Amino acid sequence: MGRLFGTDGVRGVANADLTAEMALGLSVAAAHVLAEAGTFEGHRPRAVVGRDPRASGEFLEAAVVAGLASAGVDVLRVGVLPTPAVAYLTGELGADLGVMLSASHNAMPDNGIKFFARGGHKLADELEDRIESVYEEHRTGAPWDRPTGSGVGRVRDYEEGSDRYVAHLLGVLPNRLDGLKVVLDEAHGAAAQVSPEAFRQAGAEVVTIGAEPDGLNINDGCGSTHLDKIKAAVVEHGADLGIAHDGDADRCLAVDHTGAEVDGDQILAVLALDMRERSVLRSDTVVATVMSNLGFKLAMEREGIRLVQTAVGDRYVLEEMKEHGFALGGEQSGHVIILDHATTGDGTLTGLLLAARVAQSGRTLADLAGVMERLPQVLINVPDVDRTRVGTSAELSAAVSDAERELGETGRVLLRPSGTEPLVRVMVEAADIEQARSVAGRLADAVKSALG
């Protein structure tokens, strides 16, 4: 697997890349590293452990719980809950560590381990590096210092976790959802129970699809990566809107009453205006990545809302929000972070707030999302090139300048070297799809010529 920790924890094919032995070892290493860092000082350490419904999550959960308890950490096992619920409970219950077992939107054979620090925040990179280093050291033979007797961790199921999370979500809502009919696609994933429960308690009439997880069907032709079913269901049931989650429900996409997709940029635009109206959009600023549609940027400029853009990845959005105290940020993919109420993207919270805006305004989601026009976007991957010279090639710089002059204020060019492969991604936006395709094709040829 190379370096174990990626941008979203440790992931791989369960029982092949990500084994029970690895899960146990990483958990023990995490406990020791946090102890060394002083996190547990002066009290008996406690962790919250949750998972999505994947079959492999059952044995991986057992391994993580065993590892933590063997290292002297008491464990609250919350069962199947969304990633943001585990993050929330880690903070709410005053735990020193949270662990979520999920591979998010990946196919069922994959799984992953994500650690949260006290407060439900992502572990700092240096702590992840230290955990990996300590894990490797002990995997190759160095013995652990193990507690015995009353020093070993105790394990209990925390069945109240679901209710506490739902109560938290309802407490955030500015108004009820009475009169709305909502279709929820739960991706046969971690939110299959809590998301419909939250929407119902908020007053909505709820229709569910993809809400019967059996351990094998997570993300299988449903959820936020497969919107055809929810589009059809919204139209069939005459619903006001639909909300589609991924497997661990840290994100969502939406569908309006006509069955049209409402992506993460449009959701951010609707919520930004709503939060400003309620005076909770700090500094009248929203944070998004450089991959956000140009239509989003133009809409925010027109509405007088400042847009701060970061590198691609919700972790960079979150870092910018935390550093400057911004309240709203997210990605086109539907990761939306409302920092006053969540430490990570929360698809259920996002969906509830979107529905609340529809209910409060008396307008359709299609009308609200119309605040921005999605400009046509073309993405071409150019393989087998020297990605390291993207920023230094004079030939490529000239080609980009020519493209930008042609597009003017109604278009945009972005060249991104892949972080893992010898390829460059060419993204072009324009008011006209044919122009976007033409410009993207010429730039792809320029990349091959200059970097091939």
Salt bridges, closest charged atoms under 4 A:
ASP8 OD2 - ARG11 NH2 2.87
ASP8 OD1 - LYS114 NZ 2.76
GLU36 OE1 - ARG130 NH2 3.49
ASP52 OD2 - ARG54 NE 2.76
GLU61 OE1 - ARG51 NE 3.74
ASP74 OD2 - ARG44 NE 2.68
GLU92 OE2 - ARG164 NH2 2.89
ASP96 OD1 - HIS43 NE2 2.74
ASP96 OD1 - ARG118 NH2 2.65
ASP125 OD1 - LYS122 NZ 3.62
ASP125 OD1 - ARG315 NH2 2.56
GLU128 OE2 - LYS122 NZ 3.34
ASP129 OD1 - ARG3 NH2 2.29
GLU136 OE1 - ARG139 NH2 2.72
ASP157 OD1 - ARG77 NE 2.71
ASP178 OD2 - ARG176 NE 2.83
GLU186 OE1 - HIS245 NE2 3.81
GLU205 OE2 - LYS181 NZ 3.75
ASP246 OD2 - ARG251 NE 3.38
ASP250 OD2 - HIS335 NE2 3.29
ASP263 OD2 - ARG374 NH1 3.42
ASP274 OD2 - ARG278 NH2 3.12
ASP274 OD1 - ARG357 NH1 3.61
GLU277 OE2 - ARG357 NH1 3.19
GLU303 OE1 - ARG276 NH2 3.92
GLU303 OE2 - ARG302 NE 3.97
GLU320 OE2 - HIS324 NE2 3.36
GLU323 OE2 - HIS324 NE2 3.85
GLU331 OE1 - HIS335 ND1 3.34
ASP340 OD1 - ARG282 NH1 2.89
ASP367 OD2 - ARG363 NE 2.80
ASP386 OD2 - ARG389 NE 3.22
ASP402 OD1 - ARG405 NH2 2.28
GLU406 OE1 - ARG442 NH2 2.39
GLU429 OE1 - ARG412 NE 3.01
GLU434 OE2 - ARG437 NH1 2.84
